[in-house]
């Protein structure tokens, strides 16, 4: 679908906070109402598709951009989704040891590096805890402390063994499982951007259901992203992006209430309980989608004090916290 707009001034992505189905949409002021002459209106193409459990939307002056992005996102989904029975991650979770593709090996290796750099806050091996709390099948429950402690024995990326010589991934303990949901979209964005550049496409905005990558400039300048405060139902900040990704993790979309307490889907892999750091969302802005994705999760778990540590270790990443 093609449309016309002055991107720098008149189009904004509304970035809603949370995982799951996207609450992001475009707000477009009609160029004719703004007095923009027809011969100065840039033509853009915009398409969307359901991928990786959420809606992806691609906007670019090049009509081939969406085909390239969707194809690459689907390829990564088929490798990494735990919901696809024959994906490499599903097979690894069933068998505990598997020779995987270069892409799958790479993202697991990077995930282990983030685990180490965030002092265990970002951990793809947290899946047994996610299942224990009922977030995998939406049968929510508050498990007993003894059961949580037992399940914690299966958690820890140091228990994921990587055989560099043949791309084999192995779990140290039976019953371990991994979930790349906290980093896979960012990785898919990065892979899509590589493909776009290989096809000489230098301007594209990709909205992957809550995470965005802004490649190059819009026709009239930087792409603009509006971050919404879900508690106050208003926009807290507008950010201009070029060749960067932005990702937000928060507690408001997937959660359940028990005895008046909110339990969100992001589990702290250190305590075994849903994250409760005193903030309700964190936005990370980084040069790569992979880093923005992983670090928004880690920052949400760590909270304000841990954020200072992340800023020192990842100076190229900016963070925006919301706690009121």
C-alpha positions in Angstrom: 0.0 0.0 0.0 1.4 3.4 -1.0 0.8 6.7 0.7 2.3 10.1 0.8 3.7 12.0 3.8 6.4 14.3 5.2 8.0 11.7 7.4 10.1 13.9 9.6 7.2 16.1 10.8 4.0 14.3 10.3 4.3 10.6 11.0 4.9 9.1 14.4 5.0 5.5 15.7 3.0 5.2 18.9 5.2 2.8 20.9 3.0 1.0 23.5 4.8 -0.8 26.2 4.7 -4.6 26.5 5.1 -7.8 24.7 2.5 -9.8 22.7 0.3 -8.3 20.1 1.4 -4.9 18.9 -0.3 -1.7 20.1 1.8 0.4 17.7 0.1 2.4 15.0 0.9 5.2 12.7 -0.6 8.7 13.1 -0.7 10.5 9.8 -1.7 14.1 9.2 -3.0 14.4 5.6 -0.4 16.4 3.5 -3.1 18.4 1.7 -4.4 19.7 5.1 -0.9 20.8 5.9 -0.4 22.7 2.7 2.3 20.4 1.3 2.3 20.6 -2.5 1.7 17.4 -4.4 5.1 17.5 -6.1 6.9 17.6 -2.7 5.1 14.7 -1.1 7.2 11.6 -0.7 5.7 8.3 -1.7 6.0 5.5 0.8 4.9 1.9 0.8 3.5 0.3 4.0 2.7 -3.3 4.5 2.1 -5.5 7.5 2.1 -9.2 8.3 1.7 -11.5 11.4 5.1 -12.9 12.3 6.8 -14.2 15.5 3.5 -13.9 17.4 2.9 -10.2 16.6 2.3 -7.8 13.8 5.2 -6.5 11.8 4.8 -3.3 9.8 7.3 -2.0 7.2 7.3 1.5 5.8 9.8 2.5 3.0 10.1 4.5 -0.2 11.1 1.2 -1.8 8.1 -1.1 -2.4 10.3 -4.2 -2.2 11.4 -3.6 1.4 8.5 -5.4 3.0 9.0 -8.5 1.0 12.6 -8.7 2.1 11.9 -8.0 5.7 9.0 -10.4 6.0 11.0 -13.2 4.3 13.9 -12.8 6.7 11.7 -12.5 9.8 9.9 -15.8 8.8 13.2 -17.5 8.3 14.4 -16.5 11.8 11.0 -17.5 13.3 11.3 -21.0 11.8 14.7 -21.4 13.5 14.0 -19.9 16.9 10.3 -20.1 17.8 9.5 -22.5 20.6 5.9 -22.6 19.3 7.0 -24.2 16.0 7.5 -28.0 16.8 10.2 -28.5 14.2 12.2 -25.3 14.9 15.7 -25.8 16.1 14.8 -24.4 19.6 11.9 -26.8 20.0 14.0 -29.7 19.0 16.8 -28.6 21.3 14.3 -28.3 24.2 13.1 -31.8 23.6 16.5 -33.5 23.2 18.8 -31.4 25.3 21.5 -31.5 22.7 21.5 -30.5 19.0 23.7 -29.4 16.1 22.2 -26.1 15.0 22.6 -23.6 12.2 25.1 -20.8 12.4 22.4 -18.2 13.1 20.9 -20.2 16.1 24.4 -20.9 17.5 25.2 -17.2 17.2 22.2 -15.9 19.0 22.5 -18.4 21.8 26.2 -17.4 22.2 25.2 -13.7 22.3 22.5 -14.5 24.8 25.1 -16.1 27.1 27.3 -13.0 26.8 24.3 -10.8 27.8 23.7 -13.1 30.7 27.2 -12.6 31.9 27.3 -8.9 31.3 24.0 -8.3 33.1 25.0 -10.5 36.0 22.3 -13.0 35.2 19.4 -10.6 34.7 19.0 -11.6 31.0 18.7 -15.4 30.9 17.2 -17.4 28.0 17.1 -20.5 30.3 14.3 -19.1 32.4 11.7 -21.1 30.6 11.0 -23.7 33.4 10.1 -20.8 35.7 7.9 -19.2 33.1 6.0 -22.5 32.7 5.8 -22.9 36.5 4.1 -19.6 36.9 1.6 -20.4 34.1 2.7 -17.8 31.6 3.3 -20.3 28.8 -0.3 -21.7 28.8 -2.1 -18.8 30.6 -3.0 -21.0 33.5 -1.6 -18.5 36.0 -0.7 -19.6 39.6 1.5 -18.6 42.4 3.8 -21.6 43.1 5.2 -22.5 46.5 8.6 -21.3 47.5 10.0 -24.9 47.6 8.9 -25.5 44.0 10.4 -22.3 42.9 13.7 -23.2 44.5 13.7 -26.6 42.9 12.9 -25.1 39.5 15.7 -22.5 39.9 18.2 -25.4 39.7 17.4 -25.7 36.0 18.0 -22.0 35.3 21.3 -20.4 34.4 22.9 -19.8 31.1 26.2 -21.2 32.5 24.4 -24.6 32.2 24.2 -24.1 28.4 27.3 -25.7 26.8 28.4 -24.5 23.4 30.6 -26.7 21.2 32.3 -24.1 18.9 33.9 -26.7 16.6 30.6 -28.1 15.3 27.8 -25.7 16.4 26.4 -28.1 18.9 24.3 -26.7 21.8 24.0 -28.9 24.9 22.1 -28.6 28.2 24.0 -29.6 31.3 20.8 -30.8 33.1 17.8 -32.7 31.9 14.6 -30.6 32.1 16.3 -27.4 31.0 14.6 -25.4 28.3 15.4 -22.1 26.6 13.2 -19.3 25.1 14.6 -16.7 22.8 11.5 -14.5 23.0 13.4 -11.8 24.8 16.0 -11.4 22.0 14.7 -13.1 18.8 12.8 -10.1 17.4 15.8 -7.9 17.8 18.0 -10.4 16.0 15.4 -10.8 13.2 15.4 -7.0 12.8 19.2 -7.0 12.5 19.1 -9.8 9.9 16.4 -8.0 7.9 18.4 -4.7 7.9 21.4 -6.6 6.5 19.3 -8.0 3.7 17.9 -4.5 3.0 21.4 -3.1 2.7 22.4 -5.9 0.4 19.5 -4.9 -1.9 20.6 -1.2 -1.8 17.6 -0.1 0.3 18.8 2.6 2.6 15.5 4.0 4.1 13.1 1.7 6.0 11.1 1.8 9.2 10.4 -1.7 10.7 7.9 -2.0 13.5 8.1 -5.5 15.0 5.2 -5.5 17.5 6.7 -3.2 20.0 10.3 -3.1 18.8 11.4 -0.7 16.0 14.4 -0.4 13.7 14.9 2.8 11.8 17.2 2.3 8.9 18.6 5.5 7.5 16.4 8.6 7.2 12.8 9.1 6.3 12.2 11.1 3.1 12.3 14.4 5.0 14.6 13.5 8.0 14.8 11.2 11.0 12.1 8.8 11.8 10.1 9.8 14.9 9.0 7.5 17.7 6.5 8.4 20.4 6.7 6.4 23.6 3.5 6.0 25.5 3.1 6.0 29.3 0.5 3.2 29.7 -0.4 4.3 33.3 -1.3 7.8 32.2 -2.4 7.1 28.7 -0.3 9.8 27.3 3.0 10.2 25.4 6.0 10.7 27.6 8.7 11.3 25.0 9.3 11.6 21.2 12.6 10.3 19.9 14.2 10.7 16.5 16.0 7.7 15.2 18.4 6.9 12.4 20.1 3.5 12.1 19.0 2.5 15.6 16.6 0.2 17.3 14.2 0.9 20.2 12.7 -1.7 22.4 10.4 -1.4 25.5 9.8 -4.0 28.2 7.0 -3.6 30.7 4.5 -5.1 33.1 1.2 -3.9 31.8 0.3 -6.3 29.0 0.9 -9.8 30.2 0.2 -10.2 33.9 -2.2 -11.6 36.5 -3.5 -10.4 39.8 -3.5 -12.5 43.0 -4.7 -11.1 46.3 -4.3 -7.6 45.0 -0.8 -8.1 43.7 0.3 -7.8 40.1 2.6 -10.6 38.7 4.0 -9.8 35.3 5.3 -12.3 32.7 8.9 -11.2 32.9 10.5 -13.5 35.4 13.6 -12.5 37.4 15.9 -15.5 36.8 17.8 -14.8 40.0 14.9 -14.9 42.4 12.5 -17.1 40.5 9.7 -14.6 40.9 8.2 -12.1 38.4 10.3 -9.0 38.2 9.4 -6.4 40.8 12.0 -3.7 40.6 9.7 -0.7 41.3 9.4 0.4 37.7 6.7 -0.6 35.1 8.6 -0.1 31.9 12.1 0.4 30.4 12.9 1.6 26.9 16.3 0.8 25.4 17.8 2.5 22.4 20.8 0.9 20.8 22.7 0.5 17.5 21.4 -3.1 17.1 18.0 -4.6 17.5 19.5 -7.6 19.4 21.1 -5.3 22.1 18.0 -3.1 22.5 15.8 -6.2 22.9 18.0 -8.0 25.5 18.9 -4.9 27.4 15.3 -3.6 27.8 14.5 -6.9 29.5 17.6 -6.8 31.7 17.0 -3.2 32.7 13.4 -3.9 33.6 14.4 -6.8 35.9 17.3 -4.9 37.5 15.5 -1.6 38.0 17.1 1.8 38.9 20.3 0.6 40.7 21.1 -2.0 38.1 20.5 0.5 35.4 23.6 2.4 36.4 25.7 -0.8 35.9 24.2 -1.4 32.5 24.9 2.2 31.4 28.6 1.7 32.3 28.8 -1.7 30.5 26.8 -0.6 27.4 27.6 3.2 26.9 26.2 3.0 23.4 22.7 2.2 24.7 20.3 4.8 26.1 17.6 3.9 28.6 14.4 5.5 29.6 12.6 4.3 32.7 9.0 4.8 33.8 8.1 4.4 37.5 5.2 6.8 37.9 
